Amino acid sequence: MASKTNAAYNIRLLDDLARRDTVIHRIHPLVKVLTTVGYLAVVVSFGKYDLSALLPLIIYPVVVFALAELPLKPVLVRLLLVSPLIVGVGIGGTMEKAALIAKKALLRTVGQANSDPKIAQVERELLAEVNALGIGPQGFGGTVTALALHIETFPTHIASLPVAVNLQCHVARHKQAVI
């Protein structure tokens, strides 16, 4: 019952935020969309390592948040919890190898168990634990936070057992086609 109450509160919060009468809310929606598209075009035009050049661009979202009088925490929680997820876990090798096989684990068909029965059992247990958190799609609560949890392993020295976890939003899944 608590998750339903929490979900209802979240929906009311979004409605209340949408009904506000602030400077940002009074701007025509098309102007807001075009401005944001322009902002995104500028951001993606920078190289991925030009962080110092991107730093001044934080001003736009900060100004929008301030002018719209948006509460930072609820909005950030929703941005961070884009669900349902596919969780990829890489265990073993070097840290770089663990990160690589965690990515590889994301590419496995959703729900396809690991060929090793012990690892497949761990996948099922961890998936149940993740879903028991009650985060749900987009952080609104629910029983499905992750659609799948896939683990890939690689031999390594027991003293340095690297583990990497990689999360992928369901909408970013790949599609195959035979031409």
N, C-alpha and C positions, 0 to 999 in steps of 0.2 A: 504494500500500500504506500510505503514511503517513496518508492521510485515513481509511482503515479502522481503523488503530490508534488514531488520535485519536478517532474516533467511539466505538470500544469503550471507551476510557478515560473519555469523557464519560458513557456509559451506566453504567459502574461507579461513577463519581463520584455520579451521581444515586441509584443504589441504596444506596451507602454513606451518603449524606445522609439517605435515607428510613429507614434502620435505626438511626439514632442514638437514644440514650435521654436526651433532655433534657427540661426542663420543658415546652417547647412540644410535643414529641412525645408526651408523656403526657396532654395535654389531649384530650378527646373531639373528634373531627372536626367534629361538628355545632356545637359551641361555637365552634370556630375559624371555621367558615363564617359563622355568624351575626354574630360579632364583626367579621369583615372586611366583610360586607355593611353592617353599621351604620356602620363607618368610612367606607366608600365613599359611603354616603348623606350623611354629614356633609360629606365633601370636596366632593361635587358640589352641595351646597346653597349653597356660596359662589359669588360672582361670579367671572368669569375674571380680573379684575384685582385681586382681594383677596389678593395674594400674601403680604402681611405678616400677614394673619389666618390664612392657611394654614400659615405657618411652624411654629407649635407642633404641628401635626398630623404633622410628620415624626417625632415621638417614637414613635408606634405602630410603624411599620416598623423603626425603629432598635432598639426594645426586642425586637420579634419576632426580628430577625436575631441580636441578642446572646443572647437566651435559647435560641434554637435552635442556636446556635453555627455559623451558616452562613458559609461563606467568601464574602465580598462579590464578589470579581472574577468567579468563574464564574457566579454568579447574574445579575449585571448584564450580562455578555456575552450571556447567553441572552435577557434582557429587551430588549436593544438590537437584537438580530439576529433579529427575528421575520420569518421568510421563508416562502414565497417572496414577493418584492416585485414591485411594478410601479413603475418609475422614470419620473418625468415631468421633463422638462427644458424650461425656457423660456429662449429666447435672444432678446434684443433689446428694443426699446421702452425704457421706464424700468425701474428695479428693481421697482417695483410691478407693472408690466405683465408683466415676466419671471416674477414669482411667480404671477401670475394665469394666464398661459398654461402654466406648469409644472403647475398644478392641472388646467387644461383638458386637457393631454396625458394625464393619468391617466384621463380619462373616455373616451378613444378605445378602441374594441374591442381587447382584448388581441391583440397580434400584427399589428394593422393598420398597415401601413407608411405613413410620411408620403408625401403626394402628390408631393413634390419628390424625384426619384431620388437626388440628392446627399445630402440629409438622411436618406433611407431607408437609404443605405449607411452613414452615420455611426451611425445607430441600430443596425444589425446589428453593426458593429464594436464599439461600446461595450457592447452586450449580451453579446457574446462575452467581452470583457475582464472585465466584472462577474462572469460565471459562471465564468471561469477562476480567480477568487480562491479558489474551493473552500470558501466559507463554508457553502453549502447551507442547507436548511430549518432554521430555528430555531438556526442556528449549529453544527449537528452535523456539518458537512462534507457535501460532495456537489457535484454538477455543476450544479444549478439553484438559484442564489441569487435570480435575478430571472426572472420569466416574460416580461416585456416591458420595453423601454425605448423611450419615445416622446418625440420632440422636436417642439416647436412653436416657430416663429420669428415675429418681428415686426420691421419696419424700425426702424433706429436709427442714430445717429451712430457712426461707427467708433471714435471716441475714447472713448466710454463704452459699451462692449458689456456690458450686464448679463446675467448668467446665473443662473438659479435652478434648484435641483434639489429635487424633492419626492418623497418615498418613500411608497408606500401598500402596506399589507399586503394580500395577496390576499383575505382574508376581508372586507375593507371595500369590495369592489367593489359597484357599483350593479346594480340589476335593473330592467328595464323591462317593463311590461305594458300591453297595449291593452285597455281596458274598453269 
